[in-house]
Amino acid sequence: MLQYIADSNGKTAGVFIPYTDWEKLVEKYKDIENDILEIPEWHKKIVMERIKKYDASPEKMLDWDVVSKKLDEKYK
């Protein structure tokens, strides 16, 4: 059974797939794991830079739920 994961506003943010269902998907779509697990090097570099910025000054970071709510209000 699929389980949907919601953010603090109740919006669906992810899906949990039971392992047996995952195995069926892998069997049906042979390269699915390669597509999902392959992360480009340029993307890894950006993520590492952002982690360093966060570690250097976490107090400057914005909470995504707050930013998302402000954007929703602004662009309704």
C-alpha positions in Angstrom: 0.0 0.0 0.0 1.4 3.4 -0.9 1.8 6.0 1.8 1.7 9.7 1.0 3.9 12.0 3.0 2.7 15.5 3.6 4.4 18.7 4.5 3.4 21.0 7.4 0.7 22.5 5.2 -0.9 19.2 4.3 0.5 19.1 0.7 1.8 15.8 -0.6 5.6 16.0 -0.5 6.5 12.4 -1.1 5.3 8.8 -1.5 6.5 5.7 0.4 6.5 2.6 -1.8 6.6 -0.7 0.0 9.7 -2.8 -0.9 7.7 -5.5 -2.6 6.1 -2.9 -5.0 9.6 -1.5 -5.6 10.9 -4.9 -6.6 8.0 -5.2 -9.1 8.9 -1.8 -10.6 12.5 -2.7 -10.9 11.6 -6.0 -12.7 9.2 -4.2 -15.1 11.5 -1.2 -15.7 15.0 -2.7 -15.8 17.0 0.6 -15.6 14.8 2.4 -13.1 17.4 2.2 -10.3 20.1 3.7 -12.6 17.8 6.6 -13.5 17.0 7.3 -9.8 20.4 6.8 -8.2 22.5 8.7 -10.8 23.2 12.2 -9.6 25.2 14.5 -11.9 28.5 15.7 -10.5 27.6 19.4 -11.1 24.5 18.8 -8.9 26.5 17.2 -6.1 28.9 20.2 -6.2 26.0 22.7 -5.8 24.6 20.7 -2.9 28.0 20.5 -1.1 28.4 24.3 -1.5 25.0 24.9 0.0 25.7 22.6 2.9 29.0 24.5 3.6 27.0 27.8 3.5 24.5 26.4 5.9 27.1 25.0 8.3 28.9 28.4 8.3 25.8 30.4 9.3 22.6 28.4 9.8 20.9 31.4 11.4 20.8 33.1 8.0 18.8 30.3 6.4 15.1 30.6 5.8 12.5 28.0 6.8 11.0 26.4 3.6 7.5 26.2 5.0 7.6 30.0 5.9 9.0 30.9 2.4 6.5 28.7 0.6 3.5 30.2 2.5 4.7 33.7 1.7 5.1 32.8 -2.0 1.6 31.2 -2.0 0.1 34.4 -0.5 2.0 36.7 -2.9 1.1 34.8 -6.1 -2.5 33.8 -5.4 
